[in-house]
Amino acid sequence: MTSFLDQVNTLSGQTVQLCYHCHKCTAGCPVVSAMHYGPDRALRMIQFGQTERLLTSRDIWLCLGCENCAEHCPNDIDAGRVMIALRQVAGERGYRRGDCQELREILADYLAQRPESVIDERLCVGLGRLNQLGQTITEAHNISGDDNRERLIWSQNLERVPDGLEGKRGAETIYFVGCVGSFFPRSYRVPQALAGILHAAEVDFTTLGGQEWCCGFPLLSMGRQAEAEELMRHNIAQVKELGASRMVFTCPSCYHVWKFVYPEVTGEEMGIEILHATELLEELIEQRAITLGDIQKRVTFHDPCDLGRKSGVYDAPRRVLQSIPGLTLVEMSGHGGESDCCGGGGNLESFDPDVVSEVSLRRLDQACEIEAQIIASACQQCERTLANAVRRHQEARRLRMRSMDVVELVWQAMQTRRQGDGETG
């Protein structure tokens, strides 16, 4: 019979027994204050086979998946991947229930042996929300539950809708918009800006439109691999049908799974170039396909976890920002591989939104320390999370700080240049 330790090791691809309880993963965890055990004690509990005790803890569902733990681990253990494996095991054993009474019935023998143990009501409430999110994604093919045929609703306010925006066969580039950019009104500005940039640069691009399904990342984060794979295989088929040579993403989560997870699912290379928007923008700026006007602002860059630590893209967004005339780029105390999470990942917004607020406010503290006027990111979810924090943070409001995406800043700089050329002419 496979041990709990071996099962977790196999599912996570980690070697949990290498943990010697140095606490470094916990020291870097942005949500440890909300946890009962923390990453290091969770790893120790796996080593000692404390299965039910761990699988009925809120801790495994509070993980943001930011991989700050892996950045600090001397033995290269990624506790975030371990947490996802634990979520998968919890699902297989029937512990992923949103009803505390049902969970108590499943765990009747364990609770009888440990009368001091209780099922946290907050666990059941959070799991209920996650189960609803999972059902929404599998049924509607997006995280919001909107009609998936409306994925291009953001394009309605474009000054000019590019020809072939949806499902153009033979287009060179496919823009995979993602659920947040497609269905969250505040985030429409990001795909609108990128569409404007690509059109101005004469990039031959299209989107999957209503045939774009959720990339599968939220389901993977819940430990629901089989359901995620269904979405992935659909997306791969749609992209192959259009015959593009490259894909561009403004969502780092979509970018990460397409570049690193999709090949694992198919067992073969994708045969298509995968670019984050900041990588493509850097290319367009170097080729002088776009020209940028002056923005006199003090800007700091927040590294999205899925783009930075998990995908290794640190330089491209910074080089893009440094290409904007007049812009001053200043770094927060936590940046690059040491960047703190904004709090918007790991489905935590669904499981416990109050914890998200705490994490995002701490991140904004660092931007206030250097008196940034703009906290820029390269992720729609980060931008949303940080914008919400700005509205609650007194010092950020005093500084009149704004949360923006790098794509938005580039589009703004292009508009500034165009206006300047018009005035000159």
Number of C-alpha atoms within 10 A of each C-alpha: 4 7 11 17 19 17 15 24 18 13 16 21 14 18 17 21 15 13 19 12 13 11 16 17 24 22 15 19 25 24 20 17 13 15 16 12 19 21 29 19 16 23 24 17 16 23 19 12 14 14 16 14 15 19 21 21 18 23 20 24 26 25 27 25 27 27 23 27 23 21 18 20 18 13 12 14 24 23 28 24 23 26 27 24 26 26 22 22 21 21 16 12 12 12 23 22 21 20 15 19 13 14 17 16 11 15 16 12 10 14 17 10 9 11 8 7 12 11 16 12 14 14 22 23 18 22 24 19 17 25 18 14 22 21 17 16 24 19 11 17 23 28 25 16 15 15 12 21 12 12 24 20 14 19 18 10 11 14 9 11 14 17 11 13 19 18 20 20 16 15 19 16 24 27 24 26 27 24 25 21 25 25 23 16 11 13 21 20 21 28 25 21 20 23 24 19 22 20 16 15 17 11 15 18 26 25 24 21 21 15 17 25 26 26 31 30 24 23 25 21 24 27 23 21 16 12 16 23 20 14 21 23 15 15 22 16 10 16 22 14 12 19 16 21 16 17 23 23 26 25 25 26 25 24 25 23 19 23 19 15 18 21 14 13 13 13 9 9 11 16 11 15 12 21 21 24 24 25 18 19 25 19 15 18 18 13 11 11 15 20 21 20 21 16 18 11 14 17 25 26 26 30 27 31 30 23 20 21 20 20 17 13 21 18 13 17 25 17 16 22 22 14 17 22 14 13 16 15 19 15 15 23 14 15 18 20 18 16 20 26 28 29 30 27 24 22 24 20 20 20 24 21 14 12 18 25 19 17 21 24 20 17 22 24 17 18 25 22 12 15 20 26 18 23 26 26 23 26 30 28 24 27 26 21 22 28 20 15 25 24 14 13 18 12 17 23 14 10 14 14 23 18 22 25 25 27 28 20 20 26 23 18 21 22 17 17 18 15 13 13 11 9 8 7 6
